[in-house]
């Protein structure tokens, strides 16, 4: 099993990076091969040039690399903070450029074709909004974005997301417990 792991957080000392390290270490312990990408460290360009939409020959090498690695992957793990109810722009741009029509899905003469049916997707996110407010007031926009809009369109049947909150006032003990939970989730989902 190969797992594609991606993080969209600019601070290497963040809890998001601690989650990512935990994910990578746990996958290694399980004997899983990984492709790992830190979008900020790679300076991933989230802007989609118009010409790139119609002609995949114009894709830059890094975008082609991500697509090739995703093709080889059985699983995807995404780690990011909640910014205004969405992933950071760099990660949204990654989805725009990489999870493109013709690769992750396609609209053909018989309707939508989905190409991620066999992939396991796990999203870990962090936010400062308490869970009850996130659900009752905002309707959990990240869950809708990843599960329904993105990976629902791509046909993913095995999707889970775990949000850790409120991160801004969390204690060291809470974060340690959350990392234990990350380890358990990865062991369960990618065993």
Helices and strands as residue ranges (DSSP letters): E 2-8, H 15-29, E 33-38, H 39-42, H 50-54, G 56-58, H 61-72, E 75-81, H 89-98, E 105-108, E 111-114, E 120-126, H 131-136, H 141-143, I 144-150, E 158-164, G 167-169, H 172-189
